[in-house]
């Protein structure tokens, strides 16, 4: 089997591995290095130089691309939109909130709410924090 085919198989395997390990962004840059090594192999370069190119490109892509990707995974609070922007906000309990339901005011809007923990009960006037939004219901915790 030709060396470039082996590098192509390695690149595809690493890319599939990246798909099944979301959030790490480790195998993707290494897959790019395998593609570059495959191109070098197709040019007829020896195995030792192919491996050297693979290692060098792996280090370079990890050093350059991974920090960029990680910054985009962890968006600052100001960049969040929609219901994601409500997570972490303070809410005022309007109608008793427990595991079955209730009402809270988040900012200027009234939301249906439920206690994040099953044993949580929050009386009107209590300040709670929005932990998660499920559909149109805010899950809150004191």
C-alpha positions as CSV (number, residue, x, y, z in Angstrom):
1,X,0.0,0.0,0.0
2,X,1.3,3.5,-0.9
3,X,2.5,5.6,2.0
4,X,0.2,8.5,1.1
5,X,-2.8,6.1,1.4
6,X,-1.7,5.2,4.9
7,X,-1.5,8.9,5.8
8,X,-4.9,9.5,4.4
9,X,-6.4,6.6,6.5
10,X,-4.6,8.0,9.6
11,X,-6.0,11.5,8.8
12,X,-9.6,10.2,8.4
13,X,-9.3,8.2,11.6
14,X,-8.0,11.1,13.6
15,X,-10.8,13.4,12.1
16,X,-13.4,10.8,13.1
17,X,-11.9,10.6,16.6
18,X,-12.1,14.4,16.8
19,X,-15.8,14.3,16.1
20,X,-16.4,11.8,18.9
21,X,-14.3,13.8,21.5
22,X,-16.0,17.3,21.4
23,X,-14.4,20.1,23.3
24,X,-10.9,18.8,23.4
25,X,-9.8,19.8,19.9
26,X,-6.7,17.7,19.9
27,X,-7.1,15.1,17.2
28,X,-8.2,17.6,14.5
29,X,-4.9,19.5,14.3
30,X,-3.0,16.2,14.3
31,X,-5.2,15.0,11.4
32,X,-4.1,18.1,9.5
33,X,-0.5,17.1,10.1
34,X,-1.3,13.6,8.7
35,X,-2.7,15.3,5.5
36,X,0.4,17.3,5.1
37,X,2.5,14.2,5.6
38,X,0.4,12.4,3.0
39,X,1.1,15.2,0.5
40,X,4.8,14.8,1.3
41,X,4.6,11.0,0.8
42,X,2.8,11.5,-2.5
43,X,5.7,13.7,-3.6
44,X,8.0,10.7,-3.1
45,X,9.9,11.7,0.0
46,X,11.2,9.0,2.3
47,X,9.5,7.7,5.5
48,X,11.9,9.4,7.9
49,X,11.2,12.8,6.4
50,X,7.4,12.0,6.4
51,X,7.5,11.3,10.1
52,X,9.6,14.5,10.7
53,X,7.0,16.5,8.8
54,X,4.2,14.8,10.7
55,X,5.7,15.6,14.1
56,X,6.6,19.2,13.2
57,X,3.2,19.9,11.7
58,X,1.4,18.3,14.7
59,X,3.3,20.5,17.1
60,X,2.8,23.6,14.9
61,X,-1.0,23.1,14.4
62,X,-1.5,22.2,18.1
63,X,0.4,25.3,19.2
64,X,-1.4,27.6,16.8
65,X,-4.9,26.3,16.3
66,X,-5.8,24.7,19.6
67,X,-5.6,28.0,21.6
68,X,-7.8,29.7,19.1
69,X,-10.4,27.0,19.2
70,X,-10.3,26.9,23.0
71,X,-10.9,30.6,23.2
72,X,-14.0,30.2,21.0
73,X,-15.4,27.3,23.1
74,X,-15.3,29.4,26.3
75,X,-17.2,32.5,25.1
76,X,-17.3,35.4,27.6
77,X,-20.6,36.2,29.2
78,X,-21.1,39.3,27.0
79,X,-21.0,37.1,23.9
80,X,-23.8,34.8,24.9
81,X,-27.2,35.4,23.3
82,X,-30.7,34.1,23.7
83,X,-31.5,31.9,26.7
84,X,-27.7,31.2,27.2
85,X,-27.4,34.9,28.3
86,X,-29.8,34.3,31.2
87,X,-27.7,31.5,32.8
88,X,-26.0,33.0,35.9
89,X,-28.5,35.9,36.1
90,X,-30.3,36.7,39.4
91,X,-34.1,36.3,39.5
92,X,-36.8,37.4,41.9
93,X,-39.3,34.7,43.0
94,X,-42.8,35.9,42.3
95,X,-44.8,32.7,43.0
96,X,-43.4,29.9,45.2
97,X,-40.9,27.9,43.2
98,X,-40.4,24.1,43.9
99,X,-39.8,21.0,41.8
100,X,-43.3,21.3,40.3
101,X,-43.1,24.9,39.1
102,X,-43.4,28.6,40.0
103,X,-42.8,32.0,38.6
104,X,-39.7,34.3,38.7
105,X,-38.8,37.7,37.2
106,X,-35.5,37.7,35.3
107,X,-34.6,41.2,34.3
108,X,-37.9,42.7,33.3
109,X,-39.5,39.5,32.1
110,X,-41.7,37.0,34.0
111,X,-40.7,33.3,33.5
112,X,-42.0,30.0,34.6
113,X,-39.5,28.4,36.9
114,X,-38.7,25.2,38.6
115,X,-36.2,24.4,41.4
116,X,-32.9,23.0,40.0
117,X,-32.7,20.6,42.9
118,X,-35.8,18.5,43.7
119,X,-35.8,19.5,47.4
120,X,-35.5,23.2,46.7
121,X,-38.4,25.5,47.7
122,X,-38.1,29.3,47.2
123,X,-40.7,31.7,48.6
124,X,-41.9,34.9,46.9
125,X,-39.3,37.7,47.4
126,X,-36.4,35.3,47.5
127,X,-33.4,36.0,45.2
128,X,-32.3,33.0,43.2
129,X,-29.8,32.3,40.4
130,X,-30.7,30.9,37.0
131,X,-28.8,27.7,36.5
132,X,-30.3,26.5,33.3
133,X,-33.1,27.2,30.8
134,X,-35.2,24.2,29.6
135,X,-37.6,25.4,26.9
136,X,-39.5,28.3,28.5
137,X,-38.7,27.3,32.1
138,X,-35.9,28.6,34.2
139,X,-34.2,26.2,36.5
140,X,-33.2,28.2,39.6
141,X,-31.1,27.7,42.7
142,X,-30.6,29.8,45.8
